[in-house]
């Protein structure tokens, strides 16, 4: 019995001293990166440009799993229910982590408690595009015109960022306009170019190329700094709206309770990719504002943006459904 007891003590001591093999050996197989939008879209393009650099650094293939639908909900639920072992990651955007949680009465997940922040990747380029026939030459003039003619101007939206951004600006300026929702920016742009819409807040594709061809005009960018795509176009703050708070962003997250060493490993390699000169060159043409972060910085940013989007929804008078 003494011998058995001694063996058990030795075994317990060895187990206590044993390293976390899953964390130390990570990764030993392919990693799944869930993207909450379809192939070919802005988020998918960004993920596919960053992915090879992160994959090379980790020494394992990263398989992109497109899970579009529900404003990011389908993809988020797939990640939420995955094992927190670092083999399922999520290319998160404000749609899933900022908009959906505040636009739904009963969100299917908690954007803070159910996920592990890893690293920020940057801000998506969004612009205020207008039809050339619109008399307004600036954002201030646009809302002055809308205020002078309540309910006469209409705008399109192809995503949650567009809906909430325009609603917040309308709330700030106390203007009344007609909202026309679309399933994506592509069909929206067709109607904007045709003159069936007066303006829209939308992403660069395909709005940037249409603006460069003179088919649309650009009044402002939602970015914190001027875009290299339209260096003469003012930021939203320069255009007279410093109180605007909705940010379209992207980041890498994982399921809740991921091991710290795995989080730090992935964060290090994502940050390296974000700062890679080749990645920057590729994403410059989309106007994407690359920016890395620590897991703690991303967690703080997610909480701040959740509060900002919640406040924007309240101020705009939008009722969660």
GUGU-641681 format. One record per residue: residue in one letter; x, y, z of N, C-alpha, C, O in turn. Coordinates in steps of 0.001 Angstrom, whole numbers, plus 500000, padded with zeros to 6 digits. Layout:
# residues N
AXYZXYZXYZXYZ
...
***
This chain:
# residues 321
X500818498798500000500000500000500000500855501256500000500554502246499333
X501993501176500816502894502330500850503467502599499459503622503747499044
X503784501486498733504341501624497387503321502256496440503666503106495619
X502053501828496565500996502384495715500808503866496008500675504691495104
X500802504178497315500657505575497706501782506431497178501561507556496729
X503022505886497233504172506631496724504046506868495226504358507951494732
X503584505844494506503412505972493037502364507033492697502526507819491764
X501261507031493501500222508025493252500729509431493486500400510348492733
X501532509611494533502094510935494823502998511408493697502961512571493295
X503829510463493185504729510801492081503924511181490838504259512136490137
X502846510412490573502009510677489398501351512047489483501315512792488504
X500821512376490687500192513678490882501198514796490678500891515814490058
X502404514603491203503446515622491056503823515819489601504028516948489154
X503915514707488849504271514803487423503181515506486636503467516303485743
X501916515208486970500791515856486266500767517348486536500499518148485639
X501054517722487797501047519141488153502145519893487437501983521053487060
X503284519205487252504430519862486615504372519805485099505121520509484423
X503478518962484549503424518782483099502953520048482406502011520684482877
X503581520436481298503171521643480586501862521426479844501461520287479604
X501193522519479479499980522458478674500386522162477236500761523055476476
X500299520866476882500801520429475573500052521128474446500655521513473444
X498723521295474606497931521906473534498404523331473263498405523777472115
X498806524046474315499255525418474132500682525464473614500992526234472706
X501570524623474202502982524660473792503183524147472373504019524667471635
X502408523115471985502605522533470660501775523178469573501896522803468407
X500940524134469921500019524762468961500778525534467894501744526237468190
X500325525394466626499279524500466127499901523245465511501029523282465020
X499169522154465541499662520902464975498802520450463796499071519412463191
X497784521216463477496906520883462343496291522160461775496533523256462279
X495498522003460729494901523149460048493959523922460974493343523358461878
X493867525217460723493019526113461510491870526597460636492068526922459466
X490679526642461201489510527137460468489282528607460818489185528967461991
X489197529450459788488912530865459983487523531152459423487327531156458208
X486569531389460302485187531657459886485051533125459484485399534027460246
X484536533348458267484281534694457747482773534844457589482153534051456881
X482162535854458238480695535948458268480043536530457025478866536891457054
X480794536626455931480241537142454674480671536228453531481591535423453677
X479990536364452387480267535513451251481613535793450596482219536841450815
X482068534845449793483334534981449076483275536162448115482259536387447457
X484369536912448039484461538023447104484094539371447676484325540398447037
X483518539390448885483162540659449511484366541311450173485457540741450196
X484160542517450713485258543256451318485905542536452482487131542494452576
X485097541962453380485641541243454535486373539992454095487440539675454621
X485805539278453129486446538059452618487779538396451949488768537689452146
X487811539469451160489064539873450508490142540186451531491295539783451373
X489765540903452576490710541266453622491251540015454310492457539891454525
X490353539088454656490766537856455319491730537056454438492710536495454930
X491448537008453151492284536205452255493636536852451968494581536161451587
X493738538151452144495033538824451964495906538642453206497119538465453097
X495285538685454383496035538523455628496365537059455913497431536751456447
X495455536166455559495549534741455916496872534062455547497434533371456397
X497407534219454314498649533504453979499822533877454890500669533035455189
X499871535119455323500972535577456174500851534998457585501854534627458194
X499622534920458101499409534329459417499656532821459346500264532243460246
X499183532196458279499377530758458077500860530401458030501296529428458645
X501620531195457296503058530948457173503752531069458529504634530277458860
X503343532067459303503958532275460616503594531148461590504422530736462401
X502359530655461509501924529587462401502420528216461958502479527281462757
X502774528103460687503279526835460180502199525810459883502485524618459766
X500954526268459760499839525379459431498887526084458478498778527310458507
X498190525317457624497225525959456716496041526542457472495612526004458493
X495520527653456956494301528256457494493219528126456431493362528636455319
X492153527449456777491060527204455836489948528213456104489378528246457195
X489645529034455103488592530035455265487223529389455057486967528747454038
X486365529574456035485016529001456038484012530148455997483722530767457020
X483484530426454804482511531517454648481156531089455201480576530096454760
X480660531856456178479359531573456794478499532837456766478271533449457809
X478018533236455579477217534469455498475826534287456072475319533170456183
X475216535418456436473820535390456865473598535915458260474426535743459155
X472452536566458426472032537018459747472880538123460333472966538246461555
X473518538940459488474351540013460007475534539505460809475990540158461747
X476029538323460429477174537745461126476800536709462164477675536049462725
X475493536555462432475038535646463485475413534193463203475864533484464102
X475228533746461959475509532352461618476979532021461885477298530983462464
X477860532915461457479282532694461697479637532767463176480426531961463670
X479054533731463881479352533898465298478921532687466110479633532266467022
X477770532127465789477296530964466534478190529755466293478402528947467197
X478720529626465064479629528518464761480900528613465600481433527599466051
X481377529831465804482588530039466591482292529914468087483073529321468831
X481188530461468512480799530396469930480736528950470417481141528654471541
X480234528058469578480044526666469972481261525787469711481230524588469990
X482335526372469176483541525593468881484410525441470126484292526213471077
X485272524449470107486213524241471219487201525407471265487675525847470218
X487520525914472453488439527062472567489902526646472514490689526994473394
X490260525900471476491612525352471390492477526057470353493606525639470093
X491950527129469758492731527872468776492601527360467356493226527902466444
X491797526322467151491657525763465812490401526265465094490148525894463948
X489619527107465769488506527816465145488615529279465526488508529632466701
X488829530131464530488952531568464749487868532281463946487253531694463055
X487644533539464270486577534291463609487093535640463151487701536379463926
X486845535963461871487201537282461369486006538186461640485105538320460811
X486018538797462807484866539565463281484799540945462648485815541518462255
X483589541461462557483376542842462118482374543492463059481787542831463915
X482189544781462890481215545502463705479795544984463500478955545136464387
X479510544377462350478161543833462116477807542805463176476714542830463742
X478749541893463440478483540807464381478671541209465839477902540787466703
X479690542025466119480029542322467511479516543664468017479502543898469226
X479098544546467123478569545850467557477101546023467201476294546404468048
X476751545743465939475397546033465465474357545013465909473361545373466537
X474582543750465589473592542714465901473214542669467380472031542547467696
X474181542762468298473824542711469717472922543853470182472197543699471164
X472955545002469490472121546125469919470861546284469067469944547014469444
X470814545608467932469645545714467058468641544590467286467549544597466717
X469020543621468124468115542510468425467709542540469895468529542806470774
X466443542265470146465968542228471527466621541088472296466993541240473460
X466755539948471632467345538772472272468501538245471419468331537269470687
X469668538876471504470821538430470714471196536990471073471116536609472241
X471603536193470093471924534782470359473281534576471024473683533437471260
X473980535645471326475284535526471980475627536833472676475051537882472388
X476579536746473597477104537918474286478433538274473620479373537482473690
X478544539445472973479756539778472221481013539897473083482127539845472563
X480839540055474390481994540170475288482288538839475980483424538364475958
X481265538236476595481475537033477403481710535773476576482391534855477033
X481156535716475360481210534475474577482402534374473637482538533379472924
X483275535389473621484395535369472678485682535883473317485659536637474290
X486794535456472748488116535875473225488722536865472242488956536499471090
X488986538100472647489645539067471749491086538621471455491800538176472353
X491496538744470207492864538365469835493634539575469316494605540003469940
X493211540131468175493926541293467631493036542087466683492271541517465904
X493146543384466759492469544301465850493161544219464492494369543989464438
X492427544401463398493060544452462076492897545817461412493658546163460508
X491900546596461859491765547938461304490330548342461037489384547713461511
X490193549417460260488880549994459976488540549868458494489380550096457623
X487294549501458231486817549401456859486518550793456314485992551642457033
X486849551029455051486572552344454452485108552482454048484601551702453242
X484439553472454612483062553801454238483012555272453862483683556106454471
X482205555580452849482111556952452361480650557361452201479758556521452081
X480435558654452204479115559189451879479122559484450384479727560459449939
X478447558636449611478351558796448162477027559480447823476001559211448448
X477062560364446831475835561051446414475741561068444890476749561004444186
X474506561155444400474318561278442948474786562668442515474547563645443224
X475451562769441359475974564064440898474922565159440781475257566342440857
X473661564790440600472607565802440439472251566486441764471621567544441772
X472653565882442866472349566485444163473109567802444300474320567844444085
X472413568864444651473035570188444712474102570300445792475063571052445635
X473945569564446881474874569650448010476297569284447595476527568268446939
X477250570135447989478660569886447695479435569444448931480632569166448854
X478746569379450070479368568941451314478329568223452162477134568271451872
X478795567558453212477881566847454093476970567826454837475791567547455053
X477521568958455219476712569974455896475593570461454975474453570620455410
X475918570696453714474913571154452751473858570073452494472681570372452296
X474303568808452502473370567699452290472292567686453370471103567584453069
X472719567792454638471736567738455715470960569045455856469842569050456371
X471540570137455409470788571395455373469651571288454363468541571760454608
X469942570664453228468921570453452201467833569505452711466643569715452478
X468281568439453423467314567483453966466415568144455008465224567844455095
X466993569039455792466214569722456827465225570716456221464128570916456742
X465629571333455116464758572309454455463599571627453727462561572240453476
X463797570335453390462757569595452653462515568250453333462945567219452815
X461837568237454479461620566999455240460947565904454415459931566135453758
X461533564708454463460950563559453780461117563542452285460568562666451617
X461871564501451727462033564574450269463294563852449779463335563367448648
X464305563784450620465539563097450226465479561640450680465001561334451773
X465972560751449825466031559353450223467469558851450196468324559388449492
X467707557818450972469048557222451028468929555707451101467954555172451628
X469926555030450569469933553573450587470914553045451613471881553717451972
X470655551825452086471590551155452992471720549701452585470733549034452272
X472975549212452594473208547821452205473762546975453326474074545802453122
X473893547561454528474440546825455669474120547584456957473609548703456920
X474426546966458084474103547578459374474889548859459625474381549787460255
X476128548915459133476921550134459309476239551310458643476124552387459229
X475787551101457420475108552158456667473822552598457364473539553792457464
X473049551629457844471778551943458512472015552815459731471403553870459894
X472926552346460593473131553046461857473895554355461684473621555329462385
X474847554386460758475613555612460527474703556736460044474780557861460538
X473845556430459082472938557452458555471910557860459605471559559034459723
X471434556876460364470458557179461406471062558092462475470389558989462985
X472329557860462809472971558711463806473145560133463286472911561094464018
X473554560273462027473713561610461445472362562331461338472269563535461574
X471322561577460981469981562165460904469524562635462281468861563664462410
X469893561858463320469534562230464687470281563487465130469710564375465762
X471575563545464784472389564710465149471848565985464506471789567040465136
X471453565864463238470997567041462486469490567262462574468960568263462092
X468806566288463211467338566375463360466640566520462003465804567399461795
X467017565628461102466427565648459758465561564416459535465748563376460167
X464619564561458627463714563463458272463950563079456814463788563902455913
X464339561806456588464618561326455239463983559953455044463587559297456007
X463891559531453797463291558232453480464388557177453357465333557338452584
X464254556106454122465238555026454125464801553915453170463675553425453251
X465712553518452257465442552429451318466482551330451557467638551497451168
X466102550211452187467073549143452483467356548255451267466478548017450437
X468600547770451179469024546874450092469767545685450683470283545749451799
X469813544612449928470588543436450339472000543541449772472370542812448852
X472773544451450332474146544634449880474341545932449124473384546557448666
X475615546332449002475945547601448357475846547565446835475619548600446210
X476014546383446226476001546300444759474671546744444158474677547620443293
X473509546177444578472233546645444008471925548088444393471290548817443631
X472375548497445572472181549876446015472863550844445058472281551852444656
X474105550528444698474873551408443822474237551549442443474342552602441814
X473589550508441980472908550581440685471825551655440714471692552445439779
X471060551673441791469991552672441908470538554059442196469957555054441763
X471649554139442919472246555445443201472784556071441917472576557259441671
X473463555288441113473994555789439839472851556173438898472963557136438139
X471761555423438951470615555698438083469811556910438551468921557377437841
X470122557423439746469426558602440251468163558299441025467403559208441357
X467927557016441319466739556656442092466958556872443591466006556853444372
X468209557075443985468564557424445359469334558738445332469999559053444345
X469245559494446404470008560744446487471417560522447040472384561096446539
X471524559687448074472855559427448633472847558128449420471797557538449671
X474041557697449802474166556500450623475525556483451301476513556961450744
X475569555933452497476841555636453151477148554185452818476384553288453175
X478262553952452135478564552610451647480066552349451642480873553263451809
X480419551092451448481827550701451399482420551046450032481721551534449145
X483694550789449881484398551203448661483977550430447418483983550979446317
X483610549162447583483265548368446406481749548301446253481063547871447180
X481206548718445098481885549274443928481865550806443874482147551394442830
X481535551444444987481358552892444999482582553685444593482461554701443909
X483783553228445011485005553982444725485259554101443225485575555181442727
X485120552993442514485379553024441068484338553875440348484662554564439380
X483096553833440810482051554656440194482312556140440434482061556969439559
X482815556471441618483137557865441933484319558344441098484329559480440623
X485310557482440922486483557860440124486107558072438659486762558833437946
X485037557387438213484555557553436834483610558745436697483115559024435605
X483357559452437810482499560627437765481011560325437832480188561221437643
X480660559073438099479245558702438152478626558984439526477404559009439672
X479479559195440523479038559550441863479975560619442406481086560791441903
X479529561337443429480441562240444121480575561795445573479672561169446130
X481703562124446171482009561683447528482043562900448440482779563853448184
X481243562868449509481125564025450398481965563895451666482381564906452232
X482221562663452122482997562479453350483377561014453509482782560135452886
X484366560765454344484729559401454712484450559218456201484605560158456982
X484041558015456597483781557735458007485070557454458769485045557283459988
X486188557407458067487462557088458699487961558174459631487513559319459585
X488911557779460488489512558734461419490499559652460706490815560739461191
X490978559202459555491868560041458747491438559960457286490692559060456899
X491907560896456488491526560916455065492025559654454359493089559121454676
X491237559201453407491578557985452675492520558286451520492418559326450869
X493435557362451278494330557503450128493565557387448811494062557808447767
X492345556812448855491531556700447642490991558060447211490907558363446021
X490626558876448208490092560214447937490728561200448920490078561627449875
X491978561559448696492706562410449658492094563794449856492347564434450877
X491297564268448904490685565597449028489338565565449752488748566609450029
X488865564367450053487564564226450718487767564289452234488608563567452769
X487007565142452936487188565299454383486719564083455185485889563302454720
X487259563938456380486757562926457304485414563392457842485025564543457646
X484711562501458515483410562843459079483547563978460098482663564828460209
X484666563987460844484893565060461827485189566373461125484674567421461517
X486022566321460079486347567530459312485116568085458610485018569287458364
X484176567194458290482958567615457595481953568267458543480882568702458120
X482310568330459837481446569020460782480696568140461754479765568595462418
X481105566849461845480420565924462745481411565194463653481553563975463559
X482094565926464528483058565285465430482402564356466441483071563487466999
X481095564525466688480395563699467665479978562348467098479478561500467837
X480176562134465804479849560856465176480701559746465797481906559931465969
X480104558593466139480833557579466915480831556167466341481546555309466858
X480062555892465301479974554537464758481179554234463872481443554947462903
X481906553174464211483124552822463468482949551459462792482626550483463470
X483156551366461472483168550058460798484556549433460942485536550000460458
X484655548283461593485967547733461937486035546224461731485018545561461524
X487256545698461792487484544262461674488521543803462687489385544580463093
X488435542534463098489364542012464096489325540487464104488427539874463528
X490307539890464762490353538442464925489964538097466361490530538632467315
X488983537189466503488579536725467832488447535206467789488533534590466727
X488239534619468961488048533179469053486960532874470067486381533796470641
X486668531594470300485682531240471319486149531689472703487335531949472903
X485240531779473639485595532163475007486547531148475617486533529968475266
X487383531634476548488280530790477350489392530120476546489805529008476874
X489877530781475501491052530270474793492280530382475700492393531353476448
X493209529409475653494429529501476453495209530766476136495320531169474978
X495741531378477165496435532658477004497603532562476024497793533455475198
X498393531477476109499560531409475223499171531274473757499882531755472875
X498035530615473493497567530509472111497086531870471619497371532264470488
X496358532587472472495881533929472118497063534831471782497036535539470775
X498084534810472606499261535659472381499996535258471109500504536116470386
X500056533950470831500737533473469620500020533967468364500650534487467443
X498691533799468336497925534233467160497969535753467034498117536281465931
X497842536458468159497877537922468137499189538429467570499206539370466776
X500286537810467974501605538210467470501681538066465954502201538944465265
X501159536949465437501262536700463995500273537536463190500565537914462055
X499099537831463765498140538724463090498718540132463024498626540790461987
X499310540599464113499928541927464127501069542029463131501244543062462485
X501845540963463004502945540949462032502388541057460611502954541755459771
X501282540365460348500659540424459017500116541810458729500266542323457620
X499482542422459731498916543762459574500007544791459268499764545766458556
X501202544572459808502314545504459593503206545117458421504220545767458168
X502829544060457708503619543597456572503464544557455387502349544952455044
X504580544925454771504555545898453664503738545392452475503043546172451826
X503818544098452189503069543537451061501564543595451317500782543910450420
X501171543287452556499756543351452926499247544780452795498168545019452255
X500036545726453295499652547133453209499475547577451763498528548294451436
X500389547147450900500321547521449486499051546959448839498386547641448059
X498724545700449177497539545074448600496246545737449067495293545870448299
X496223546151450329494995546705450897494850548202450681493775548763450891
X495922548844450265495867550277449958494826550592448893494147551617448950
X494713549688447917493790549944446801492332549870447242491443550362446547
X492085549244448419490723549195448962490489550305449982489362550512450431
X491564551025450353491434552090451328491298551608452760490907552372453642
X491622550331452995491493549772454338492555550360455262493729550423454897
X492148550792456463493065551384457435493585550290458367492941549960459363
X494736549737458048495302548655458859495752549160460223496312550249460347
X495496548348461243495917548695462596495857547457463471494816546805463554
X496957547129464123496984545982465013496677546381466446496388547544466725
X496741545406467365496487545686468774496864544483469613497111543397469088
X496906544680470905497031543568471846495629543015472104494644543684471793
X495517541806472667494191541286473011493435542209473975492220542373473857
X494157542810474926493527543701475901492991544963475227491894545424475542
X493764545515474306493330546715473585492087546426472755491172547246472690
X492056545249472116490886544882471319489668544699472211488579545161471869
X489834544030473356488723543835474276488128545158474726486908545305474796
X488985546118475030488534547454475444487790548142474302486753548771474516
X488328548019473082487700548638471910486320548039471649485375548768471350
X486200546721471760484905546051471537483859546557472526482717546817472148
X484246546696473785483309547190474802482921548643474535481760549021474689
X483897549450474134483605550860473832482680550996472642481747551798472669
X482930550213471586482091550293470395480690549756470644479718550258470079
X480588548744471482479270548216471833478443549311472501477259549470472205
X479064550055473394478375551164474068478021552272473082476939552853473159
X478944552570472143478701553628471161477552553265470227476705554106469928
X477519552019469767476451551582468872475119551537469625474075551877469067
X475157551122470879473928551087471673473363552497471848472152552704471768
X474247553457472085473825554848472239473285555403470923472295556134470900
X473961555040469817473518555503468501472130554978468171471306555709467622
X471865553727468498470546553130468268469490553865469086468398554153468595
X469827554165470335468894554870471223468595556264470703467437556675470635
X469666557006470328469488558374469846468722558418468529467965559355468274
X468922557399467695468244557375466391466794556899466504466036556957465536
X466422556434467687465047555978467889464749554652467225463595554364466906
X465789553825467008465592552513466388465182551512467455465854551373468476
X464078550814467217463589549806468157464192548440467802463988547959466687
X464929547804468726465456546451468462464319545491468133463242545573468724
X464558544583467190463493543634466826463857542216467221463078541291466991
***
